[in-house]
Amino acid sequence: MAEKIIIASDSTCDLSPELIEKYDIHILPLGVTLGDKTYTDGVDINPDMIYENYEKTGTLPKTAAVNIAQYEEFFEEKTSEGFSIVFFAISSEMSSTFSNARLVAEEYENVYAVDTRNLSTGGGLLVLTAAEMAAEGKSAKEIAEACSALTPNVDASFVIDSLEFLYKGGRCSAVAKVGATVLGLKPCITVKDGKMGVGKKYRGKFGAVLPQYIADRVGDASDIYTDKIFVTHAGCDPEIINSCVNKVKELAPDANVMNTRAGCTISSHCGRNTLGVLFIRKNPIA
């Protein structure tokens, strides 16, 4: 009898409702606290609510990891129904979501927790890869091991229009914020070794620098798996999004380019007008 497998992720994977339904992904949401009220990521709160609250109060939300009780309930329910589970979590460098999942998963022989070492659709790429492997008949153990080994190949980056949210969240200095504003710089935020860092800085208006950013990241696409490339954004103008999708297709004509909107976690870190191109390389990133 074939192994019954559930592919699951926390809500930071930023997969669209259509992709979640198509691949039958189970989502465990993080908590998002605004003021004195706690919401459930993607259920009763969305990024626009975060932006509206910030404009009114000047405060950013706080996110809470998926807790141990949530994992215990989910893992117990699904394993009792005969399922094996492969669960994907935002980088352990950014949240305790993975460590909580691993702690509970260790109580089960057929539950595997994977540290994506990434965020947003950087993790989402691994989730979809896992779903495809499950459809091919791979075992849960094989899927978890293969996806864990693939984490160094995930190329995730974003260009940010304003450093305001990063500054407010304590992730950049006032000097860096003022310098970027005065010089008109749009920094590229990259993910490496599970952590966010600053890459190339682009000078110019947000929409104008994105084609060069995409060209820098994608190159001639020879080292990229083009079956899954994400253009992920945080509330950008539709014309900007479409032009970026078209730029990716220009550089990689056979690519399957998916357009997704970032959820509450990356939106609360980076703010409106953030856009990234994310994909898996054929070789680990140096």
Buried (B, 14 or more C-beta within 10 A) or exposed (E): EEBBBBBBBBBBBBBBEEBBEEBEBBBBBBBBEBEEEBBEBBEEBBBEBBBEBBEEEEEBBEBBBBBBEBBBEBBBEBBEEEBBBBBBBBBBBBBBBBBBBBBBBEEBEBBBBBBBBBBBBBBBBBBBBBBBBBEEEBBBBBBBBBBBEBBBBBBBBBBBBBBBBBBBBEBBEEEBBEEBEEEEBBBBBBBBEBEBEBBBBBEEEBBEBBBBBBBBBBEEBEBBBBEBBBBBBBBBEEEBBEBBBBBBBEBBEEBEBBBBBBBBBBBBBBBBBBBBBBBBBEEEBE
